[in-house]
Amino acid sequence: MKIAIKKGFWLSNDFLIFMTLVTSMSFRDIPIISVYGKLLFPIVLLYKYIKSHKVSLPVYKAKVYGYYFAFFVLCMCSVLWAIKPDYVLSKCFVLLRLYFTVFAIGCTVNCSEDVDRCLKLLHYAGIVLFVRLFLNTPLESWEAAITGDYDISSSQGRIGATVGYHPNELGAIILLLLLSSLYFQSKSKKSRMYWIAWDVIICFVLLFTKSRLSLLLAVVGVALYIIISQHIAYKRVMLIFVGVLLLFVAWYSIFNIPILYELIGFRFAAFMGDSSVQDASSLTRIKFLSYAIQLFVGSPLVGVGIDNFKHYVYSFQNAWAEVHSHSNWGELLADTGVIGILLYYIPYFSTIVILAKKINGCYGVSRKRLALFLVFMVITVIGDIQKLSYDTFEVFFPSMLAFFVRGYSITENTKKAI
């Protein structure tokens, strides 16, 4: 059977965005593909945009770009007061590549249908990532993840390294795929079974990452999405009741079914007061967050310089290496002060407020779309307490889509399904 490819497909926006997503997410372990792919395809996208449009931006896009341009300028200026200016320059180069890639894609996203198309392309890139994960990860590693005896604070016995990801980072990608998959399930009945099968694969891989934060946020995110996307009040109450019941069943299962306990239950055992399980990971995170606050108090306005926290914690707190604070809030407070954290998070909180207000008057697909991005923004802000995300494509790209959906929710007629 021949597959017909339209003329000009290789330079279409869909293909260029897909290749950007694939090179950014699915080939992270091959730097030459990841680095150059994230530059080449966005450059072509931006060239096409400039060639076919006047160089102007809608107000909602200009505001978002303005906040992160100001954040980037602050980071660059911190070279003047940072104890490690070379760290500042290195991190600013990473941010420059990230913003260029994401904003180039953003120039092609002009309506809600464009947002949905980007989400589907994200899933296609996710399929490529999972295929590489299953091919690159030996069967012994999957078996060892269930049967091995590993330290909670270790990344051993967890899936992700074979495709260039720490298990927690892979868990964050899977969380996004899971939530957006639920959106497409509820949007289209015809393809629902395909999305359900995809969800099973997603949840399978999520369990093997053993990421406690991603698992907790997945449970919270799925529950919130199902409840918020339903506009009939009594159905929400029923869903809450069923959700609480299923949560108790799941919690009981991971501690009482041996294979689930070995896979993920033991990582939650410390939270339940099990003195036989040492949770050095959580203790370290708390310690680093506390020290980040100390650095913030010492330089509250502009911080100690972007990416300089790791030097301070290694030099003055006897950390085992130069490591980040494992908290986006702590890292930005310490590195960029109150100005930096406001510039970074104002778009997030304003988006949450606008979407929360707008969703009450929406039905059908529009409501489901707003619910998806509202939930994503809420769990991102909460999850940032325990993870670093300001320089990651996997968080910033969907956040940009959420910023744009906020703009569309103001200008489009979202009271009926579109």
C-alpha positions in Angstrom: 0.0 0.0 0.0 1.4 3.3 -1.0 1.4 6.2 1.4 0.6 9.5 -0.4 2.7 12.4 0.8 1.5 15.8 -0.2 3.8 18.1 -2.1 5.7 20.4 0.3 5.1 18.1 3.2 8.7 18.1 4.2 8.6 21.9 4.8 5.1 22.0 6.3 4.6 23.4 9.8 3.4 20.0 11.1 6.5 18.2 9.9 8.9 20.9 11.2 7.2 21.0 14.6 7.1 17.2 14.8 10.8 17.0 14.1 11.5 19.7 16.7 9.6 17.7 19.3 11.3 14.4 18.3 14.8 15.8 18.4 14.1 17.6 21.7 12.4 14.7 23.5 13.2 11.4 21.8 16.9 11.7 21.0 18.1 13.4 24.1 20.8 10.8 24.5 22.3 11.7 21.1 23.6 15.3 21.5 24.4 15.9 17.9 20.7 15.1 16.9 19.2 16.8 19.9 21.2 20.1 19.8 21.2 20.7 16.1 17.7 19.5 15.6 16.3 21.9 18.1 18.0 24.7 16.2 17.6 23.7 12.5 13.9 23.0 12.4 12.8 26.0 14.5 15.0 28.2 12.2 13.1 27.0 9.2 9.8 27.6 11.0 10.8 31.1 11.9 12.0 31.8 8.4 8.6 30.6 7.0 6.8 32.8 9.5 8.8 35.9 8.7 8.5 35.3 5.0 4.7 34.9 5.0 3.7 37.4 7.8 4.3 40.8 9.0 6.7 40.7 12.0 4.0 41.4 14.6 2.5 39.5 17.5 -0.9 39.4 19.1 -1.0 41.1 22.5 -1.3 37.9 24.5 1.8 36.4 22.8 3.7 39.7 23.1 3.0 39.8 26.9 4.3 36.2 27.4 7.4 36.7 25.3 8.0 40.0 27.1 8.0 38.4 30.5 10.5 35.7 29.5 12.6 38.2 27.6 12.8 40.3 30.8 13.6 37.1 32.8 16.4 36.2 30.3 17.8 39.8 30.6 17.9 39.5 34.4 19.7 36.2 34.1 22.3 37.7 31.7 22.8 40.7 34.0 23.5 38.4 36.9 26.9 37.8 35.4 27.8 41.1 37.1 27.3 39.9 40.6 27.5 36.1 40.4 30.4 34.4 42.1 30.5 32.0 39.1 29.9 34.1 36.0 30.8 31.3 33.7 27.9 29.3 35.1 25.6 32.2 34.3 26.8 32.4 30.7 26.4 28.6 30.3 22.9 28.6 31.6 21.9 31.6 29.6 23.0 29.8 26.5 20.7 26.9 27.4 17.8 29.3 28.1 18.4 31.1 24.8 18.2 27.8 22.8 15.0 26.8 24.8 13.2 30.1 24.3 14.2 30.3 20.6 12.9 26.7 20.0 9.6 27.2 21.9 8.8 30.7 20.7 9.5 29.7 17.0 6.9 27.0 17.4 4.7 29.5 19.1 4.7 31.7 16.1 2.8 29.0 14.2 0.1 28.5 16.9 -2.7 30.9 16.2 -5.9 29.2 17.3 -7.2 26.4 19.5 -7.0 23.9 16.6 -3.3 24.7 16.3 -2.9 23.9 20.0 -4.7 20.5 19.5 -2.4 19.7 16.6 0.7 20.5 18.6 -0.6 18.2 21.4 -1.1 15.4 18.8 2.4 15.9 17.4 3.7 15.7 21.0 2.1 12.2 21.3 3.7 11.1 18.0 7.1 12.2 19.4 6.1 10.3 22.6 5.6 7.2 20.5 9.1 7.6 19.0 10.5 8.1 22.6 8.8 4.9 23.9 9.9 2.8 20.9 13.5 3.8 21.6 13.0 3.2 25.3 11.8 -0.3 24.8 14.5 -1.1 22.2 17.3 0.4 24.2 16.4 -0.9 27.6 17.4 -4.6 28.1 14.8 -7.0 29.4 17.0 -7.6 32.5 16.5 -3.9 33.5 12.7 -4.2 33.4 13.0 -7.4 35.5 15.5 -5.8 37.9 13.1 -2.9 38.5 10.6 -5.3 40.0 12.9 -7.7 41.8 15.9 -5.6 42.7 16.6 -4.1 46.2 17.5 -0.5 45.7 17.9 2.7 47.7 15.0 5.1 47.5 17.3 8.0 46.8 19.0 6.2 43.9 18.1 6.2 40.2 19.1 2.5 40.0 16.4 0.0 39.2 14.4 2.7 37.4 13.8 3.3 33.7 14.9 6.3 31.6 18.7 6.4 31.5 18.9 4.4 28.2 17.2 7.4 26.4 19.1 10.1 28.2 16.6 10.8 31.0 16.7 10.8 34.7 13.6 8.7 35.8 12.0 11.8 37.4 12.4 13.8 34.1 10.9 10.9 32.1 8.0 10.8 34.6 7.3 14.5 34.0 7.0 13.8 30.2 4.7 10.9 30.8 2.5 12.9 33.1 1.9 15.4 30.2 1.2 12.6 27.8 -1.3 11.0 30.2 -3.3 14.2 30.8 -3.5 15.2 27.1 -4.4 11.7 26.2 -7.4 11.9 28.5 -8.4 15.1 26.7 -8.3 13.4 23.3 -10.2 10.4 24.7 -13.1 12.7 25.9 -12.9 14.7 22.7 -13.4 11.9 20.2 -15.4 8.8 20.7 -14.3 7.2 17.4 -10.6 7.0 18.4 -11.2 6.4 22.1 -10.0 2.8 22.2 -6.7 3.8 20.6 -6.2 6.5 23.3 -7.1 4.0 26.1 -4.5 1.5 24.7 -2.0 4.3 24.6 -2.9 5.2 28.2 -2.1 1.7 29.3 1.4 1.9 27.8 1.9 5.4 29.3 0.9 4.2 32.8 3.1 1.1 32.5 6.2 3.2 31.8 5.2 5.7 34.5 5.2 2.9 37.1 8.7 1.8 36.0 10.1 5.3 36.4 9.2 5.0 40.1 8.9 8.8 40.2 6.9 9.5 43.4 6.2 13.1 42.4 5.0 12.2 38.9 2.8 9.4 40.2 1.2 11.7 42.8 0.7 14.5 40.3 -0.7 12.0 37.8 -3.4 10.9 40.3 -4.2 14.4 41.3 -4.1 15.7 37.7 -6.4 12.9 36.3 -8.9 13.4 39.1 -9.0 17.1 38.7 -9.3 16.9 34.9 -12.2 14.4 35.1 -14.0 16.5 37.7 -13.4 20.0 36.2 -14.1 18.9 32.6 -17.6 17.8 33.7 -20.0 20.7 33.8 -23.0 18.9 35.4 -22.8 19.4 39.2 -24.2 16.0 40.4 -21.9 14.1 38.1 -18.9 15.9 39.7 -20.1 14.7 43.2 -20.4 11.1 41.9 -16.9 11.3 40.3 -15.4 12.6 43.5 -16.9 9.7 45.4 -15.7 7.1 42.9 -12.3 8.8 42.7 -11.8 8.7 46.5 -12.8 5.0 46.5 -10.4 4.1 43.7 -7.6 6.0 45.4 -8.0 3.9 48.6 -8.0 0.8 46.5 -4.8 1.9 44.7 -3.1 2.9 47.9 -3.9 -0.4 49.5 -2.7 -2.3 46.4 0.8 -0.8 46.2 1.5 -1.8 49.8 -0.1 -5.2 49.8 0.5 -6.7 46.3 4.1 -7.8 46.3 5.0 -6.9 42.7 3.5 -3.4 43.1 5.3 -2.9 46.4 8.6 -3.8 44.9 7.9 -1.6 41.9 6.7 1.6 43.6 5.3 0.9 47.1 8.6 0.8 48.9 9.3 4.4 47.6 6.2 5.6 49.5 6.8 3.5 52.6 8.9 6.2 54.3 6.0 8.6 54.1 3.9 6.0 56.1 6.3 6.0 59.0 8.2 2.8 58.1 11.4 3.2 60.0 13.1 0.4 58.1 13.1 2.5 54.9 15.5 5.4 54.8 14.4 8.3 52.6 17.6 10.3 52.1 16.1 11.8 48.9 13.3 13.7 50.7 15.6 14.8 53.5 18.1 16.2 51.0 15.4 18.1 49.1 14.2 19.7 52.4 17.8 20.6 53.3 18.5 22.2 49.9 15.2 24.1 49.9 16.0 25.5 53.3 19.5 26.6 52.2 18.0 28.2 49.0 15.8 30.3 51.3 18.8 31.4 53.2 20.5 32.5 50.0 17.4 34.4 49.1 17.3 36.2 52.4 20.9 37.3 51.8 20.2 38.7 48.3 16.4 39.0 48.1 16.1 41.4 45.1 18.1 39.7 42.3 19.6 36.6 43.9 23.1 35.2 43.7 23.1 34.7 39.9 21.4 32.1 37.7 22.7 28.6 38.1 25.0 29.6 41.1 23.0 27.8 43.8 24.9 24.6 43.0 28.3 26.2 43.7 27.1 27.7 47.0 25.6 24.4 48.3 28.8 22.5 47.3 31.3 25.1 48.7 29.5 26.2 51.9 27.2 23.3 52.8 29.5 20.4 52.1 27.3 18.8 49.5 28.7 15.7 47.7 28.8 17.6 44.4 27.5 20.8 42.7 23.8 19.9 42.6 20.7 21.9 42.0 18.1 22.5 44.8 15.6 20.0 43.3 13.0 22.8 43.6 12.2 25.3 40.9 10.8 27.7 43.6 14.0 27.4 45.7 16.4 27.6 42.8 14.8 30.7 41.3 14.5 32.4 44.7 18.1 31.8 45.4 19.4 32.6 41.9 17.2 35.4 40.6 15.5 36.8 43.8 12.0 38.2 44.0 12.3 39.9 40.6 13.2 36.7 38.8 10.6 34.6 40.4 7.8 37.1 39.7 8.9 37.4 36.0 8.8 33.7 35.7 5.6 32.8 37.5 3.3 35.8 36.8 2.3 34.2 33.4 1.6 30.9 35.2 -0.7 32.4 37.9 -2.4 34.8 35.6 -3.2 31.9 33.3 -4.6 29.8 36.2 -6.8 32.7 37.2 -8.1 33.5 33.7 -8.8 29.8 32.8 -10.5 29.2 36.2 -12.8 32.2 35.5 -13.5 31.3 31.9 -14.2 27.6 32.3 -17.5 28.1 34.2 -19.1 29.4 31.0 -17.8 26.7 28.7 -19.1 23.4 27.5 -18.1 20.5 25.3 -14.6 20.4 23.8 -13.8 24.0 24.8 -14.4 23.2 28.4 -12.2 20.0 28.2 -9.4 22.0 26.6 -9.5 24.7 29.2 -9.7 22.0 31.9 -6.6 20.2 30.5 -4.4 23.3 30.6 -5.8 24.6 33.9 -5.0 21.3 35.5 -1.6 21.2 33.9 -0.7 24.7 35.1 -1.8 23.9 38.7 0.1 20.7 39.0 3.2 22.3 37.3 3.2 25.1 39.9 2.7 22.6 42.7 5.2 20.1 41.3 7.8 22.9 41.0 8.2 22.8 44.8 10.0 19.4 44.3 11.5 19.6 40.8 13.6 21.9 38.7 11.8 22.9 35.5 12.7 26.4 34.3 15.2 25.2 31.8 13.4 22.1 30.5 11.6 21.9 27.1 9.2 19.3 28.4 7.6 21.7 30.8 8.1 25.1 29.0 6.6 23.9 25.7 3.2 22.9 27.1 3.2 25.9 29.4 3.5 28.1 26.3 0.5 26.3 24.8 -1.4 27.1 28.0 -0.4 30.8 27.8 -1.8 30.9 24.3 -5.0 29.0 25.3 -5.5 31.7 27.9 -5.3 34.3 25.1 -7.7 32.4 22.9 -10.2 31.9 25.8 -10.6 35.7 25.9 -11.0 36.2 22.1 -12.8 33.1 21.0 -16.5 32.2 21.6 -15.9 29.3 24.0 -19.4 28.9 25.4 -20.3 26.2 22.9 -18.2 23.3 21.7 -15.9 24.0 18.8 
